[in-house]
Amino acid sequence: MTRLRLAVDPQAPECDLPLAPGSASALAAWQARVGEILTFQAPDGTFWRGRLLPGEASARLFQRLEASPEPAAPRRLWQAVPDRERMEWILQKAVELGATEIRPLFTARSNQSGQGRPRQDKSATWGRIVRDAARQCRRAELPVLAPPLTLEEALALPAPGGERVWLEVAGARQSLAS
């Protein structure tokens, strides 16, 4: 889990509170720095903006958010990897629009040669792009960036939570799983 959690419920803004035990892994995933403004979740479920204090074990809260910065239901994007830097732009916009999981797919048209994997693999930078976009939007949780799969591998996966998965091909909608 990459959500930053507080150990106790805040009583008012402008207070210093400890982070919940186990926050070190979330701070590492965010690559959080002292003084950075982050979004924290209190045990009562409310969300707060605050600055990370030295020692990375507490935060100074300054604003209670009226609504959750995260979508109420999962938003999963399975994206065919386009040529050039378009994938980076798609990752940024998906995070800004509230995607909770992004699954890159290599398809027959993912590169000009049609050999399956692109000639220049830029997927190593995708995690940084997702993290930076989430930080810019002040998201409460980092979206999951799943490892890239081929379209055939992705279609063989079971539908998450029994959801129905749709594929649109040339304007014809086809059900893949239920």
Contacts in CASP RR format, 6 or more apart in sequence:
PFRMAT RR
TARGET T0000
AUTHOR 0000-0000-0000
METHOD contacts of the structure
MODEL  1
MTRLRLAVDPQAPECDLPLAPGSASALAAWQARVGEILTFQAPDGTFWRG
RLLPGEASARLFQRLEASPEPAAPRRLWQAVPDRERMEWILQKAVELGAT
EIRPLFTARSNQSGQGRPRQDKSATWGRIVRDAARQCRRAELPVLAPPLT
LEEALALPAPGGERVWLEVAGARQSLAS
1 26 0 8 1.000
1 141 0 8 1.000
2 25 0 8 1.000
2 26 0 8 1.000
2 29 0 8 1.000
2 30 0 8 1.000
2 141 0 8 1.000
2 142 0 8 1.000
3 26 0 8 1.000
3 41 0 8 1.000
3 140 0 8 1.000
3 141 0 8 1.000
4 19 0 8 1.000
4 23 0 8 1.000
4 26 0 8 1.000
4 27 0 8 1.000
4 30 0 8 1.000
4 32 0 8 1.000
4 38 0 8 1.000
4 39 0 8 1.000
4 40 0 8 1.000
4 41 0 8 1.000
4 59 0 8 1.000
4 140 0 8 1.000
5 19 0 8 1.000
5 20 0 8 1.000
5 23 0 8 1.000
5 26 0 8 1.000
5 40 0 8 1.000
5 41 0 8 1.000
5 42 0 8 1.000
5 43 0 8 1.000
6 17 0 8 1.000
6 18 0 8 1.000
6 19 0 8 1.000
6 20 0 8 1.000
6 40 0 8 1.000
6 41 0 8 1.000
6 42 0 8 1.000
6 43 0 8 1.000
6 48 0 8 1.000
6 59 0 8 1.000
6 61 0 8 1.000
7 17 0 8 1.000
7 18 0 8 1.000
7 19 0 8 1.000
7 20 0 8 1.000
7 21 0 8 1.000
7 43 0 8 1.000
8 17 0 8 1.000
8 18 0 8 1.000
8 42 0 8 1.000
8 43 0 8 1.000
9 42 0 8 1.000
9 43 0 8 1.000
9 44 0 8 1.000
9 46 0 8 1.000
10 17 0 8 1.000
10 42 0 8 1.000
10 46 0 8 1.000
10 48 0 8 1.000
10 61 0 8 1.000
10 64 0 8 1.000
13 48 0 8 1.000
13 61 0 8 1.000
13 62 0 8 1.000
13 63 0 8 1.000
13 64 0 8 1.000
14 60 0 8 1.000
14 61 0 8 1.000
14 62 0 8 1.000
15 60 0 8 1.000
15 61 0 8 1.000
16 53 0 8 1.000
16 58 0 8 1.000
16 59 0 8 1.000
16 60 0 8 1.000
16 61 0 8 1.000
17 58 0 8 1.000
17 59 0 8 1.000
17 61 0 8 1.000
18 57 0 8 1.000
18 58 0 8 1.000
19 27 0 8 1.000
19 40 0 8 1.000
19 56 0 8 1.000
19 57 0 8 1.000
19 58 0 8 1.000
19 59 0 8 1.000
20 43 0 8 1.000
23 56 0 8 1.000
23 57 0 8 1.000
24 56 0 8 1.000
27 52 0 8 1.000
27 56 0 8 1.000
29 131 0 8 1.000
29 142 0 8 1.000
30 38 0 8 1.000
30 131 0 8 1.000
30 134 0 8 1.000
30 135 0 8 1.000
30 142 0 8 1.000
31 131 0 8 1.000
32 38 0 8 1.000
32 52 0 8 1.000
32 56 0 8 1.000
33 52 0 8 1.000
34 52 0 8 1.000
34 53 0 8 1.000
34 54 0 8 1.000
34 55 0 8 1.000
34 56 0 8 1.000
35 51 0 8 1.000
35 52 0 8 1.000
35 53 0 8 1.000
36 51 0 8 1.000
36 52 0 8 1.000
36 135 0 8 1.000
37 49 0 8 1.000
37 50 0 8 1.000
37 51 0 8 1.000
37 138 0 8 1.000
38 49 0 8 1.000
38 50 0 8 1.000
38 51 0 8 1.000
38 52 0 8 1.000
38 59 0 8 1.000
38 138 0 8 1.000
39 47 0 8 1.000
39 48 0 8 1.000
39 49 0 8 1.000
39 50 0 8 1.000
39 65 0 8 1.000
39 69 0 8 1.000
39 138 0 8 1.000
39 139 0 8 1.000
39 140 0 8 1.000
40 47 0 8 1.000
40 48 0 8 1.000
40 49 0 8 1.000
40 50 0 8 1.000
40 59 0 8 1.000
40 61 0 8 1.000
40 140 0 8 1.000
41 47 0 8 1.000
41 48 0 8 1.000
41 140 0 8 1.000
42 48 0 8 1.000
46 64 0 8 1.000
46 65 0 8 1.000
47 64 0 8 1.000
47 65 0 8 1.000
47 68 0 8 1.000
47 69 0 8 1.000
47 140 0 8 1.000
48 61 0 8 1.000
48 63 0 8 1.000
48 64 0 8 1.000
48 65 0 8 1.000
49 61 0 8 1.000
49 62 0 8 1.000
49 63 0 8 1.000
49 65 0 8 1.000
49 138 0 8 1.000
50 59 0 8 1.000
50 60 0 8 1.000
50 61 0 8 1.000
50 62 0 8 1.000
50 63 0 8 1.000
51 59 0 8 1.000
51 60 0 8 1.000
51 62 0 8 1.000
52 59 0 8 1.000
53 59 0 8 1.000
53 60 0 8 1.000
68 140 0 8 1.000
69 137 0 8 1.000
69 138 0 8 1.000
69 139 0 8 1.000
69 140 0 8 1.000
70 98 0 8 1.000
70 100 0 8 1.000
70 139 0 8 1.000
70 140 0 8 1.000
70 141 0 8 1.000
71 98 0 8 1.000
71 100 0 8 1.000
74 100 0 8 1.000
74 101 0 8 1.000
74 160 0 8 1.000
75 97 0 8 1.000
75 98 0 8 1.000
75 99 0 8 1.000
75 100 0 8 1.000
75 101 0 8 1.000
76 99 0 8 1.000
76 100 0 8 1.000
76 101 0 8 1.000
76 102 0 8 1.000
76 103 0 8 1.000
76 160 0 8 1.000
77 94 0 8 1.000
77 99 0 8 1.000
77 101 0 8 1.000
77 102 0 8 1.000
77 103 0 8 1.000
78 103 0 8 1.000
78 105 0 8 1.000
78 154 0 8 1.000
79 87 0 8 1.000
79 90 0 8 1.000
79 94 0 8 1.000
79 102 0 8 1.000
79 103 0 8 1.000
79 104 0 8 1.000
79 105 0 8 1.000
80 105 0 8 1.000
80 106 0 8 1.000
80 107 0 8 1.000
80 109 0 8 1.000
80 110 0 8 1.000
80 151 0 8 1.000
81 87 0 8 1.000
81 104 0 8 1.000
81 105 0 8 1.000
81 106 0 8 1.000
81 107 0 8 1.000
81 110 0 8 1.000
81 111 0 8 1.000
81 118 0 8 1.000
81 148 0 8 1.000
82 90 0 8 1.000
82 110 0 8 1.000
83 110 0 8 1.000
83 111 0 8 1.000
83 112 0 8 1.000
83 118 0 8 1.000
87 104 0 8 1.000
87 122 0 8 1.000
87 126 0 8 1.000
88 122 0 8 1.000
88 125 0 8 1.000
88 126 0 8 1.000
88 129 0 8 1.000
91 102 0 8 1.000
91 126 0 8 1.000
91 127 0 8 1.000
91 129 0 8 1.000
91 130 0 8 1.000
91 133 0 8 1.000
91 145 0 8 1.000
92 129 0 8 1.000
92 133 0 8 1.000
94 102 0 8 1.000
94 143 0 8 1.000
95 102 0 8 1.000
95 130 0 8 1.000
95 133 0 8 1.000
95 134 0 8 1.000
95 137 0 8 1.000
95 139 0 8 1.000
95 143 0 8 1.000
96 133 0 8 1.000
96 136 0 8 1.000
96 137 0 8 1.000
98 139 0 8 1.000
98 143 0 8 1.000
99 143 0 8 1.000
100 141 0 8 1.000
100 143 0 8 1.000
100 144 0 8 1.000
101 143 0 8 1.000
101 144 0 8 1.000
101 145 0 8 1.000
101 146 0 8 1.000
102 130 0 8 1.000
102 143 0 8 1.000
102 144 0 8 1.000
102 145 0 8 1.000
102 146 0 8 1.000
103 146 0 8 1.000
103 148 0 8 1.000
103 149 0 8 1.000
103 154 0 8 1.000
104 123 0 8 1.000
104 126 0 8 1.000
104 145 0 8 1.000
104 146 0 8 1.000
104 148 0 8 1.000
104 149 0 8 1.000
105 148 0 8 1.000
105 149 0 8 1.000
105 150 0 8 1.000
105 151 0 8 1.000
105 154 0 8 1.000
106 116 0 8 1.000
106 117 0 8 1.000
106 118 0 8 1.000
106 148 0 8 1.000
106 149 0 8 1.000
106 150 0 8 1.000
106 151 0 8 1.000
107 116 0 8 1.000
107 150 0 8 1.000
107 151 0 8 1.000
108 114 0 8 1.000
108 116 0 8 1.000
108 151 0 8 1.000
110 116 0 8 1.000
110 117 0 8 1.000
110 118 0 8 1.000
111 117 0 8 1.000
111 118 0 8 1.000
111 119 0 8 1.000
113 119 0 8 1.000
116 150 0 8 1.000
123 148 0 8 1.000
126 145 0 8 1.000
127 145 0 8 1.000
130 142 0 8 1.000
130 143 0 8 1.000
130 145 0 8 1.000
131 142 0 8 1.000
134 141 0 8 1.000
134 142 0 8 1.000
134 143 0 8 1.000
149 157 0 8 1.000
155 176 0 8 1.000
158 177 0 8 1.000
159 165 0 8 1.000
159 176 0 8 1.000
159 177 0 8 1.000
159 178 0 8 1.000
162 177 0 8 1.000
162 178 0 8 1.000
163 177 0 8 1.000
164 175 0 8 1.000
164 177 0 8 1.000
164 178 0 8 1.000
165 175 0 8 1.000
165 176 0 8 1.000
165 177 0 8 1.000
166 173 0 8 1.000
166 174 0 8 1.000
166 175 0 8 1.000
166 176 0 8 1.000
167 173 0 8 1.000
167 174 0 8 1.000
167 176 0 8 1.000
168 174 0 8 1.000
END
